[in-house]
Amino acid sequence: MAVSSSRSRVFARADVCSRRTILTYAALLPGLALAPQRVQAQAAELAFAHVSTREAFDAAVRRARARNKPVLAYFTAEWCLICKGIDARVFSNPVIRTRLEGIALVRADVTAADAGNRALMEHLRVAGPPTMFAIDSKDGREMPRTRLVGPVDANLFLDTINLAGL
């Protein structure tokens, strides 16, 4: 009887632990559901100029060049899950946010996939989102070795802007 009694105590203890674990996770779930929204809100707080046509993009680049600022062009879409990941892991990073303070940020929203979006993407040779690259403040051209296409993490992004001298 001693063996079955000790087994039932072990199972009872394990049952309490698993219930406690489940309750802990259940208590955290509402906060986890809000975390991506908070991170996206922080990324949205960056001073991106939002454009969707070639004309609006060119105007944003002209404004940046007039202030002698390089431009980070970021092509994104509402349906792009990788873009949401970049917003959450790259643009919410405090180190990156600090580094972007001297750079004009242009977010090209190509969600609509309309004629204006297509013309902008064709003009800049962008196959689709996510794509980002830096534009030189002096000549208004894409800086070599700054184009990033697809998933990007904070380290790759920092390496790229460091190599570009931004």
Order of alpha helices (4+ residues) and beta strands (2+ residues): alpha-beta-alpha-beta-alpha-alpha-beta-alpha-beta-beta-alpha
